[in-house]
């Protein structure tokens, strides 16, 4: 079993040095033994961004119990961020847009 705090600490450590200017949000969802890393960007991700996210998810999965699955999801959106249910996602990073 993975605890939310373990996931957050692992993800924040894995993404250190991998935050690109076009990244707006990185968050995770966890359900039993499956984790989804969601990345929202201003534009389509470059090959370097995809590689950095893949390397980060590899580091995350290495910290978690055997049998845990992980998936990466990318979205492109430049509109203002919507308010979301903070309990649905584990927030890893959010760029300071229009604060």
Secondary structure as a PSIPRED ss2 file (coil, helix, strand):
# PSIPRED VFORMAT (PSIPRED V4.0)

   1 X C   1.000  0.000  0.000
   2 X C   1.000  0.000  0.000
   3 X C   1.000  0.000  0.000
   4 X H   0.000  1.000  0.000
   5 X H   0.000  1.000  0.000
   6 X H   0.000  1.000  0.000
   7 X H   0.000  1.000  0.000
   8 X H   0.000  1.000  0.000
   9 X H   0.000  1.000  0.000
  10 X H   0.000  1.000  0.000
  11 X H   0.000  1.000  0.000
  12 X H   0.000  1.000  0.000
  13 X H   0.000  1.000  0.000
  14 X H   0.000  1.000  0.000
  15 X H   0.000  1.000  0.000
  16 X C   1.000  0.000  0.000
  17 X C   1.000  0.000  0.000
  18 X C   1.000  0.000  0.000
  19 X C   1.000  0.000  0.000
  20 X C   1.000  0.000  0.000
  21 X C   1.000  0.000  0.000
  22 X C   1.000  0.000  0.000
  23 X E   0.000  0.000  1.000
  24 X E   0.000  0.000  1.000
  25 X E   0.000  0.000  1.000
  26 X E   0.000  0.000  1.000
  27 X E   0.000  0.000  1.000
  28 X E   0.000  0.000  1.000
  29 X E   0.000  0.000  1.000
  30 X E   0.000  0.000  1.000
  31 X E   0.000  0.000  1.000
  32 X C   1.000  0.000  0.000
  33 X C   1.000  0.000  0.000
  34 X E   0.000  0.000  1.000
  35 X E   0.000  0.000  1.000
  36 X E   0.000  0.000  1.000
  37 X E   0.000  0.000  1.000
  38 X E   0.000  0.000  1.000
  39 X E   0.000  0.000  1.000
  40 X E   0.000  0.000  1.000
  41 X E   0.000  0.000  1.000
  42 X C   1.000  0.000  0.000
  43 X C   1.000  0.000  0.000
  44 X C   1.000  0.000  0.000
  45 X C   1.000  0.000  0.000
  46 X C   1.000  0.000  0.000
  47 X H   0.000  1.000  0.000
  48 X H   0.000  1.000  0.000
  49 X H   0.000  1.000  0.000
  50 X H   0.000  1.000  0.000
  51 X H   0.000  1.000  0.000
  52 X H   0.000  1.000  0.000
  53 X H   0.000  1.000  0.000
  54 X H   0.000  1.000  0.000
  55 X H   0.000  1.000  0.000
  56 X H   0.000  1.000  0.000
  57 X H   0.000  1.000  0.000
  58 X H   0.000  1.000  0.000
  59 X H   0.000  1.000  0.000
  60 X H   0.000  1.000  0.000
  61 X H   0.000  1.000  0.000
  62 X H   0.000  1.000  0.000
  63 X H   0.000  1.000  0.000
  64 X C   1.000  0.000  0.000
  65 X C   1.000  0.000  0.000
  66 X C   1.000  0.000  0.000
  67 X C   1.000  0.000  0.000
  68 X C   1.000  0.000  0.000
  69 X E   0.000  0.000  1.000
  70 X E   0.000  0.000  1.000
  71 X E   0.000  0.000  1.000
  72 X E   0.000  0.000  1.000
  73 X E   0.000  0.000  1.000
  74 X E   0.000  0.000  1.000
  75 X E   0.000  0.000  1.000
  76 X E   0.000  0.000  1.000
  77 X C   1.000  0.000  0.000
  78 X C   1.000  0.000  0.000
  79 X C   1.000  0.000  0.000
  80 X C   1.000  0.000  0.000
  81 X C   1.000  0.000  0.000
  82 X C   1.000  0.000  0.000
  83 X C   1.000  0.000  0.000
  84 X C   1.000  0.000  0.000
  85 X C   1.000  0.000  0.000
  86 X C   1.000  0.000  0.000
  87 X C   1.000  0.000  0.000
  88 X C   1.000  0.000  0.000
  89 X C   1.000  0.000  0.000
  90 X E   0.000  0.000  1.000
  91 X E   0.000  0.000  1.000
  92 X E   0.000  0.000  1.000
  93 X E   0.000  0.000  1.000
  94 X E   0.000  0.000  1.000
  95 X C   1.000  0.000  0.000
  96 X C   1.000  0.000  0.000
  97 X C   1.000  0.000  0.000
  98 X C   1.000  0.000  0.000
  99 X C   1.000  0.000  0.000
